[in-house]
Amino acid sequence: MKSIRFKYLLLGDYLVVLLGLVLVVYLFKSLWHTEHAAKLQIRQGDKVFATFSLNQDRTIDVAGPLGNSRIS
């Protein structure tokens, strides 16, 4: 199997590669956050059961279809 040689690439090929690299860098910068989570949101189906701050230590018991769940 022969490898792809750069002399066979056209201008459009280089533009597609460049656009892909720019898109990857943009998505990395916009989606990768270094901030830590501040809230916990508990959902039951489509409804929000509760929202709590992660700055406090607590234990939460949630009743579900398979029994109680304890979140610490």
N, CA, C and O atoms as CSV, one atom per row, in Angstrom:
chain,resi,resn,atom,element,x,y,z
A,1,MET,N,N,0.843,-1.178,0.000
A,1,MET,CA,C,0.000,0.000,0.000
A,1,MET,C,C,0.883,1.234,0.000
A,1,MET,O,O,1.768,1.356,0.847
A,2,LYS,N,N,0.664,2.135,-0.917
A,2,LYS,CA,C,1.473,3.341,-1.017
A,2,LYS,C,C,0.934,4.419,-0.084
A,2,LYS,O,O,-0.272,4.527,0.138
A,3,SER,N,N,1.838,5.200,0.447
A,3,SER,CA,C,1.422,6.294,1.321
A,3,SER,C,C,1.032,7.501,0.469
A,3,SER,O,O,1.456,7.635,-0.679
A,4,ILE,N,N,0.229,8.359,1.049
A,4,ILE,CA,C,-0.199,9.573,0.346
A,4,ILE,C,C,0.988,10.539,0.310
A,4,ILE,O,O,1.620,10.796,1.334
A,5,ARG,N,N,1.268,11.045,-0.828
A,5,ARG,CA,C,2.365,11.996,-0.963
A,5,ARG,C,C,1.782,13.403,-1.022
A,5,ARG,O,O,0.728,13.638,-1.612
A,6,PHE,N,N,2.484,14.310,-0.405
A,6,PHE,CA,C,1.983,15.677,-0.314
A,6,PHE,C,C,1.928,16.378,-1.666
A,6,PHE,O,O,1.186,17.350,-1.810
A,7,LYS,N,N,2.679,15.928,-2.651
A,7,LYS,CA,C,2.644,16.601,-3.942
A,7,LYS,C,C,1.339,16.339,-4.686
A,7,LYS,O,O,1.043,17.034,-5.658
A,8,TYR,N,N,0.544,15.343,-4.248
A,8,TYR,CA,C,-0.728,15.046,-4.895
A,8,TYR,C,C,-1.902,15.786,-4.245
A,8,TYR,O,O,-3.029,15.705,-4.734
A,9,LEU,N,N,-1.645,16.503,-3.150
A,9,LEU,CA,C,-2.713,17.248,-2.491
A,9,LEU,C,C,-2.944,18.566,-3.215
A,9,LEU,O,O,-1.999,19.225,-3.648
A,10,LEU,N,N,-4.186,18.933,-3.339
A,10,LEU,CA,C,-4.558,20.176,-4.008
A,10,LEU,C,C,-4.819,21.260,-2.970
A,10,LEU,O,O,-4.822,20.999,-1.767
A,11,LEU,N,N,-5.034,22.470,-3.449
A,11,LEU,CA,C,-5.286,23.596,-2.561
A,11,LEU,C,C,-6.509,23.339,-1.680
A,11,LEU,O,O,-6.498,23.658,-0.491
A,12,GLY,N,N,-7.548,22.771,-2.255
A,12,GLY,CA,C,-8.755,22.465,-1.475
A,12,GLY,C,C,-8.482,21.472,-0.356
A,12,GLY,O,O,-9.086,21.576,0.712
A,13,ASP,N,N,-7.596,20.519,-0.571
A,13,ASP,CA,C,-7.229,19.558,0.473
A,13,ASP,C,C,-6.578,20.259,1.645
A,13,ASP,O,O,-6.888,19.979,2.803
A,14,TYR,N,N,-5.661,21.185,1.330
A,14,TYR,CA,C,-5.005,21.942,2.396
A,14,TYR,C,C,-6.007,22.814,3.151
A,14,TYR,O,O,-5.908,22.961,4.370
A,15,LEU,N,N,-6.966,23.389,2.438
A,15,LEU,CA,C,-7.992,24.209,3.094
A,15,LEU,C,C,-8.869,23.370,4.015
A,15,LEU,O,O,-9.229,23.822,5.102
A,16,VAL,N,N,-9.213,22.168,3.603
A,16,VAL,CA,C,-10.026,21.286,4.456
A,16,VAL,C,C,-9.251,20.913,5.719
A,16,VAL,O,O,-9.820,20.918,6.811
A,17,VAL,N,N,-7.980,20.594,5.589
A,17,VAL,CA,C,-7.156,20.259,6.754
A,17,VAL,C,C,-7.029,21.466,7.669
A,17,VAL,O,O,-7.154,21.328,8.886
A,18,LEU,N,N,-6.783,22.641,7.113
A,18,LEU,CA,C,-6.659,23.850,7.912
A,18,LEU,C,C,-7.963,24.175,8.628
A,18,LEU,O,O,-7.954,24.524,9.808
A,19,LEU,N,N,-9.087,24.061,7.920
A,19,LEU,CA,C,-10.391,24.313,8.535
A,19,LEU,C,C,-10.663,23.313,9.668
A,19,LEU,O,O,-11.206,23.686,10.708
A,20,GLY,N,N,-10.290,22.060,9.465
A,20,GLY,CA,C,-10.462,21.057,10.514
A,20,GLY,C,C,-9.637,21.378,11.740
A,20,GLY,O,O,-10.123,21.248,12.863
A,21,LEU,N,N,-8.398,21.796,11.547
A,21,LEU,CA,C,-7.549,22.161,12.686
A,21,LEU,C,C,-8.092,23.374,13.433
A,21,LEU,O,O,-8.091,23.403,14.663
A,22,VAL,N,N,-8.551,24.367,12.690
A,22,VAL,CA,C,-9.135,25.556,13.325
A,22,VAL,C,C,-10.382,25.169,14.110
A,22,VAL,O,O,-10.586,25.662,15.220
A,23,LEU,N,N,-11.203,24.311,13.566
A,23,LEU,CA,C,-12.414,23.867,14.255
A,23,LEU,C,C,-12.084,23.098,15.531
A,23,LEU,O,O,-12.732,23.301,16.557
A,24,VAL,N,N,-11.093,22.227,15.480
A,24,VAL,CA,C,-10.689,21.468,16.669
A,24,VAL,C,C,-10.179,22.405,17.755
A,24,VAL,O,O,-10.534,22.239,18.922
A,25,VAL,N,N,-9.365,23.375,17.401
A,25,VAL,CA,C,-8.846,24.329,18.388
A,25,VAL,C,C,-9.978,25.153,18.983
A,25,VAL,O,O,-10.022,25.358,20.196
A,26,TYR,N,N,-10.896,25.628,18.140
A,26,TYR,CA,C,-12.036,26.400,18.639
A,26,TYR,C,C,-12.899,25.587,19.594
A,26,TYR,O,O,-13.265,26.076,20.663
A,27,LEU,N,N,-13.232,24.346,19.222
A,27,LEU,CA,C,-14.063,23.513,20.092
A,27,LEU,C,C,-13.342,23.180,21.389
A,27,LEU,O,O,-13.965,23.136,22.449
A,28,PHE,N,N,-12.043,22.948,21.317
A,28,PHE,CA,C,-11.273,22.666,22.529
A,28,PHE,C,C,-11.322,23.859,23.474
A,28,PHE,O,O,-11.528,23.687,24.675
A,29,LYS,N,N,-11.135,25.057,22.949
A,29,LYS,CA,C,-11.152,26.264,23.791
A,29,LYS,C,C,-12.544,26.542,24.351
A,29,LYS,O,O,-12.665,26.969,25.499
A,30,SER,N,N,-13.589,26.311,23.572
A,30,SER,CA,C,-14.933,26.681,24.019
A,30,SER,C,C,-15.589,25.612,24.889
A,30,SER,O,O,-16.430,25.942,25.726
A,31,LEU,N,N,-15.230,24.345,24.718
A,31,LEU,CA,C,-15.901,23.285,25.474
A,31,LEU,C,C,-15.105,22.790,26.671
A,31,LEU,O,O,-15.681,22.187,27.576
A,32,TRP,N,N,-13.815,23.023,26.702
A,32,TRP,CA,C,-12.973,22.527,27.795
A,32,TRP,C,C,-12.839,23.640,28.825
A,32,TRP,O,O,-12.129,24.621,28.602
A,33,HIS,N,N,-13.526,23.484,29.952
A,33,HIS,CA,C,-13.489,24.493,31.007
A,33,HIS,C,C,-12.657,23.979,32.164
A,33,HIS,O,O,-12.710,22.797,32.504
A,34,THR,N,N,-11.888,24.873,32.765
A,34,THR,CA,C,-11.074,24.482,33.911
A,34,THR,C,C,-11.742,24.814,35.238
A,34,THR,O,O,-11.207,24.481,36.296
A,35,GLU,N,N,-12.885,25.455,35.201
A,35,GLU,CA,C,-13.568,25.782,36.450
A,35,GLU,C,C,-14.236,24.533,37.018
A,35,GLU,O,O,-14.671,23.647,36.282
A,36,HIS,N,N,-14.303,24.490,38.317
A,36,HIS,CA,C,-14.887,23.336,38.999
A,36,HIS,C,C,-16.404,23.484,39.094
A,36,HIS,O,O,-16.936,24.592,39.043
A,37,ALA,N,N,-17.075,22.373,39.230
A,37,ALA,CA,C,-18.528,22.391,39.367
A,37,ALA,C,C,-18.904,23.031,40.696
A,37,ALA,O,O,-18.202,22.860,41.692
A,38,ALA,N,N,-19.999,23.761,40.713
A,38,ALA,CA,C,-20.435,24.454,41.920
A,38,ALA,C,C,-21.774,23.923,42.425
A,38,ALA,O,O,-22.104,24.118,43.595
A,39,LYS,N,N,-22.547,23.262,41.576
A,39,LYS,CA,C,-23.885,22.816,41.952
A,39,LYS,C,C,-24.088,21.355,41.593
A,39,LYS,O,O,-23.462,20.816,40.680
A,40,LEU,N,N,-24.989,20.736,42.348
A,40,LEU,CA,C,-25.440,19.374,42.080
A,40,LEU,C,C,-26.915,19.451,41.758
A,40,LEU,O,O,-27.684,20.043,42.516
A,41,GLN,N,N,-27.322,18.865,40.654
A,41,GLN,CA,C,-28.727,18.859,40.280
A,41,GLN,C,C,-29.185,17.414,40.185
A,41,GLN,O,O,-28.616,16.619,39.437
A,42,ILE,N,N,-30.220,17.080,40.951
A,42,ILE,CA,C,-30.764,15.724,40.973
A,42,ILE,C,C,-32.069,15.738,40.180
A,42,ILE,O,O,-32.959,16.549,40.437
A,43,ARG,N,N,-32.168,14.827,39.214
A,43,ARG,CA,C,-33.361,14.741,38.375
A,43,ARG,C,C,-34.040,13.400,38.556
A,43,ARG,O,O,-33.388,12.374,38.748
A,44,GLN,N,N,-35.340,13.427,38.491
A,44,GLN,CA,C,-36.153,12.212,38.448
A,44,GLN,C,C,-36.961,12.283,37.164
A,44,GLN,O,O,-37.942,13.020,37.074
A,45,GLY,N,N,-36.543,11.517,36.182
A,45,GLY,CA,C,-37.196,11.593,34.876
A,45,GLY,C,C,-36.892,12.932,34.240
A,45,GLY,O,O,-35.727,13.296,34.081
A,46,ASP,N,N,-37.927,13.670,33.874
A,46,ASP,CA,C,-37.758,14.979,33.258
A,46,ASP,C,C,-37.845,16.119,34.263
A,46,ASP,O,O,-37.667,17.279,33.891
A,47,LYS,N,N,-38.115,15.812,35.525
A,47,LYS,CA,C,-38.293,16.842,36.541
A,47,LYS,C,C,-37.043,16.985,37.399
A,47,LYS,O,O,-36.355,16.005,37.682
A,48,VAL,N,N,-36.760,18.219,37.810
A,48,VAL,CA,C,-35.643,18.489,38.713
A,48,VAL,C,C,-36.127,18.237,40.133
A,48,VAL,O,O,-37.055,18.889,40.613
A,49,PHE,N,N,-35.482,17.276,40.801
A,49,PHE,CA,C,-35.859,16.940,42.179
A,49,PHE,C,C,-35.299,17.970,43.148
A,49,PHE,O,O,-36.017,18.445,44.028
A,50,ALA,N,N,-34.024,18.324,42.999
A,50,ALA,CA,C,-33.394,19.293,43.890
A,50,ALA,C,C,-32.093,19.792,43.274
A,50,ALA,O,O,-31.490,19.128,42.430
A,51,THR,N,N,-31.678,20.971,43.713
A,51,THR,CA,C,-30.394,21.545,43.337
A,51,THR,C,C,-29.689,21.967,44.616
A,51,THR,O,O,-30.262,22.676,45.443
A,52,PHE,N,N,-28.426,21.524,44.780
A,52,PHE,CA,C,-27.668,21.807,45.997
A,52,PHE,C,C,-26.308,22.387,45.640
A,52,PHE,O,O,-25.774,22.142,44.558
A,53,SER,N,N,-25.765,23.152,46.562
A,53,SER,CA,C,-24.412,23.667,46.419
A,53,SER,C,C,-23.418,22.576,46.791
A,53,SER,O,O,-23.660,21.818,47.730
A,54,LEU,N,N,-22.308,22.485,46.072
A,54,LEU,CA,C,-21.280,21.502,46.397
A,54,LEU,C,C,-20.304,22.016,47.447
A,54,LEU,O,O,-19.353,21.316,47.798
A,55,ASN,N,N,-20.521,23.214,47.950
A,55,ASN,CA,C,-19.653,23.772,48.977
A,55,ASN,C,C,-20.004,23.270,50.371
A,55,ASN,O,O,-19.266,23.547,51.317
A,56,GLN,N,N,-21.103,22.543,50.530
A,56,GLN,CA,C,-21.542,22.041,51.823
A,56,GLN,C,C,-21.538,20.518,51.810
A,56,GLN,O,O,-21.876,19.891,50.806
A,57,ASP,N,N,-21.149,19.931,52.947
A,57,ASP,CA,C,-21.227,18.475,53.099
A,57,ASP,C,C,-22.635,18.105,53.536
A,57,ASP,O,O,-23.159,18.675,54.493
A,58,ARG,N,N,-23.243,17.168,52.854
A,58,ARG,CA,C,-24.595,16.722,53.214
A,58,ARG,C,C,-24.839,15.343,52.634
A,58,ARG,O,O,-24.127,14.896,51.734
A,59,THR,N,N,-25.848,14.680,53.159
A,59,THR,CA,C,-26.294,13.396,52.655
A,59,THR,C,C,-27.756,13.538,52.267
A,59,THR,O,O,-28.573,14.045,53.036
A,60,ILE,N,N,-28.069,13.084,51.069
A,60,ILE,CA,C,-29.415,13.245,50.534
A,60,ILE,C,C,-29.962,11.862,50.207
A,60,ILE,O,O,-29.293,11.070,49.543
A,61,ASP,N,N,-31.180,11.565,50.671
A,61,ASP,CA,C,-31.866,10.324,50.332
A,61,ASP,C,C,-32.942,10.630,49.298
A,61,ASP,O,O,-33.781,11.507,49.497
A,62,VAL,N,N,-32.903,9.897,48.197
A,62,VAL,CA,C,-33.858,10.109,47.105
A,62,VAL,C,C,-34.581,8.790,46.856
A,62,VAL,O,O,-33.953,7.754,46.638
A,63,ALA,N,N,-35.919,8.843,46.891
A,63,ALA,CA,C,-36.721,7.652,46.622
A,63,ALA,C,C,-36.899,7.518,45.112
A,63,ALA,O,O,-37.278,8.473,44.433
A,64,GLY,N,N,-36.624,6.329,44.600
A,64,GLY,CA,C,-36.745,6.068,43.173
A,64,GLY,C,C,-37.500,4.792,42.920
A,64,GLY,O,O,-37.948,4.148,43.868
A,65,PRO,N,N,-37.658,4.400,41.661
A,65,PRO,CA,C,-38.439,3.219,41.327
A,65,PRO,C,C,-37.787,1.913,41.791
A,65,PRO,O,O,-38.481,0.910,41.963
A,66,LEU,N,N,-36.467,1.909,41.995
A,66,LEU,CA,C,-35.772,0.718,42.465
A,66,LEU,C,C,-35.457,0.768,43.956
A,66,LEU,O,O,-34.760,-0.106,44.471
A,67,GLY,N,N,-35.961,1.777,44.646
A,67,GLY,CA,C,-35.702,1.925,46.075
A,67,GLY,C,C,-35.033,3.255,46.353
A,67,GLY,O,O,-34.985,4.134,45.493
A,68,ASN,N,N,-34.517,3.394,47.571
A,68,ASN,CA,C,-33.882,4.639,47.985
A,68,ASN,C,C,-32.434,4.691,47.520
A,68,ASN,O,O,-31.731,3.681,47.513
A,69,SER,N,N,-32.004,5.880,47.134
A,69,SER,CA,C,-30.610,6.137,46.775
A,69,SER,C,C,-30.050,7.160,47.733
A,69,SER,O,O,-30.684,8.182,47.997
A,70,ARG,N,N,-28.883,6.900,48.251
A,70,ARG,CA,C,-28.227,7.841,49.166
A,70,ARG,C,C,-27.063,8.488,48.442
A,70,ARG,O,O,-26.168,7.814,47.929
A,71,ILE,N,N,-27.099,9.828,48.413
A,71,ILE,CA,C,-26.060,10.621,47.771
A,71,ILE,C,C,-25.306,11.338,48.875
A,71,ILE,O,O,-25.891,12.103,49.642
A,72,SER,N,N,-24.011,11.092,48.953
A,72,SER,CA,C,-23.187,11.716,50.005
A,72,SER,C,C,-22.208,12.679,49.402
A,72,SER,O,O,-21.429,13.301,50.124
